[in-house]
Structure formats: structure tokens, C-alpha cells
Amino acid sequence: MMPLGRSSAQQNQLRFAELRRTVGDRKALWIAPLWAMTKRYLVIIRNLTDVSDLPVAYSAYTCHGLESSSPAELVSFDRRLSEAEIDGRIAAGQICEIWRLDSRIVHFRWLSTVRVSLPFLGLDFEPLAGDLLLFEVFTLADKRVRGIHTNVARHSLRRASDGGFQRMVALCAWWNAPALRVAEKNGFKIAGAVTRWQLGPVATFSTSRSVQVQGKTLSVLESRDD
Ligand SMILES: CC(C)(COP(=O)(O)OP(=O)(O)OC[C@H]1O[C@@H](n2cnc3c(N)ncnc32)[C@H](O)[C@@H]1OP(=O)(O)O)[C@@H](O)C(=O)NCCC(=O)NCCS
């Protein structure tokens, strides 16, 4: 069993394993060192005022809150998270959706209407009123590329729309082809990008289009054209 607070070396190993799984060994070898210096995330937005164009999602998956599980079960599912981090997220008012297929967890996602720390960027994300931030998505490794994220996202977008939200906002690493593919299929549009440049001990940020960084706060301006 991994300790509660994981060292940054352990975190980096787990992240590198995910990168290899997502892009393959060859690409991972050049993306990893580049990523250590330059992290570029696309900020994507789905307008929720009209979700009628979304294809109907099939309903083999059932959605549960964290009460259906335990932090320990989630950690065993995705070892990049620690129990302490999960407790901290819940205390901060962040929402965990756990998706099961035949009672087994196959996917989870974290959403928030409140400020969220993004340690991989060293920034906090501040959702605007009416925005629901999707800040983490994970499908069990041996269940990937079977349409789970695609379908769960459709359920999730409809729930958010029914809940009165106007936009779902998410961040996606430029190299994450599966996540970008699902976003594209589900009508997300690119609102802009944020790049973290690491120059020795100093980090600076650049942004484009509707994305802005002020101090340590990342936000996406209101632009109904997105
Ligand atoms: C991103 C992630 C959630 C996708 O989950 P999933 O359940 O496998 O997604 P789906 O099966 O619904 O869809 C994956 C799509 O990407 C496509 N895809 C997979 N690998 C791809 C690649 N290397 N290049 C291009 N497209 C790719 C699949 O073909 C599929 O599209 P299709 O249905 O049109 O064929 C999953 O890969 C994951 O958990 N990754 C680790 C965590 C992560 O990266 N989270 C996202 C952070 S933004």
C-alpha cells in the first residue's frame, strides 16, 4: 500500500507511466523532457445551453457519489491520488462522480464550481458563475478505448445542463489525443491555451484567446462565441 502523501519522485513515476500508456514509448521519450520545461494545456469549453445535439448516451453505466466508495478504493483505482488529497478535495467542496459498470468502478471524474488548485501548473482555476470545471477524468486502464469516457461525458454534460450550468470547462494537455478526441466528439471548443515555461527555479506563463492568468489565478473569460 502506498503511503498517504506521495513523494514528488513517486508522483513523477506514476505520471510518466500514464504518459507512456497514452502516447506510447517513443513519443513519451521526447515529450517527457519537453513537458518538464514547457507545459501547454488547451482550455476547452462546452456550451451547455443546448445539449440537444449530443448523441444519446447508453446507460450501462451508473453514476455514484463518493459515499458509494471510499478514498482507499479510489486510490487503488488511480494511484496518482492519495487519500489525503481526496479528503482535501471533498472538504473544499469539489465533486467526485464515480461511474460503475456491473458494480465495478470503471471511470471517475472530478468537477468543481469553486476554486481548484492545479498543482501540475502551479495555478488555481477560478470558475465563473454558471461554469462547471471538469478538472480530472480517468478511465480504468484495461477498459480504455471502449467508449466509456465518451458516454459518461454525455451523461455528465446533460446532468450539468439540467442542473442549470451554462458551460463545462476543462484543461487538456496538447499531447493527450484520446482526451481531445472525446472532447471534439462531444462538442467542446478550444477557448485558448495556457503554457507554463519553467526556466530553472522561475516559472512564467503565457496564454491565448479567452484564457488569462492573473497572479496565480487561471480563468476563462466569458465569450459566448466559444
Ligand atoms: C483520456 C481517457 C479518460 C479516455 O478514456 P476512454 O474511456 O478510453 O475514452 P473513449 O474510449 O470514450 O474514447 C477514446 C477516443 O480516443 C481515441 N484514441 C485513443 N488513442 C488515441 C490516439 N493515440 N490518437 C488519437 N485518438 C486516440 C479512441 O479511438 C477513441 O475515439 P473513437 O471512439 O472516435 O474511436 C483515458 O485515456 C484516461 O483515463 N487517461 C488517463 C488520464 C487522462 O489522461 N485524463 C484526461 C486528462 S484531460
The ligand as an ORCA input file, in Angstrom:
! r2SCAN-3c Opt
* xyz 0 1
  C      -8.476     10.205    -21.582
  C      -9.253      8.980    -21.102
  C     -10.124      9.388    -19.905
  C     -10.135      8.471    -22.260
  O     -10.999      7.463    -21.731
  P     -11.649      6.297    -22.623
  O     -12.733      5.712    -21.808
  O     -10.583      5.389    -23.136
  O     -12.227      7.137    -23.860
  P     -13.172      6.627    -25.053
  O     -12.969      5.152    -25.238
  O     -14.539      7.121    -24.843
  O     -12.616      7.440    -26.301
  C     -11.234      7.468    -26.628
  C     -11.129      8.024    -28.053
  O      -9.766      8.400    -28.298
  C      -9.313      7.695    -29.446
  N      -7.878      7.459    -29.248
  C      -7.300      6.614    -28.374
  N      -5.952      6.708    -28.504
  C      -5.722      7.625    -29.472
  C      -4.546      8.161    -30.058
  N      -3.339      7.773    -29.662
  N      -4.684      9.081    -31.047
  C      -5.907      9.510    -31.442
  N      -7.066      9.044    -30.916
  C      -6.955      8.109    -29.943
  C     -10.122      6.424    -29.481
  O     -10.085      5.825    -30.766
  C     -11.493      6.978    -29.100
  O     -12.093      7.675    -30.169
  P     -13.205      6.941    -31.113
  O     -14.304      6.493    -30.188
  O     -13.635      8.008    -32.047
  O     -12.529      5.786    -31.776
  C      -8.299      7.817    -20.697
  O      -7.368      7.624    -21.746
  C      -7.558      8.059    -19.395
  O      -8.084      7.789    -18.324
  N      -6.311      8.562    -19.499
  C      -5.518      8.868    -18.296
  C      -6.000     10.120    -17.587
  C      -6.143     11.277    -18.550
  O      -5.310     11.492    -19.437
  N      -7.202     12.060    -18.341
  C      -7.521     13.206    -19.183
  C      -6.942     14.447    -18.649
  S      -7.562     15.826    -19.632
*
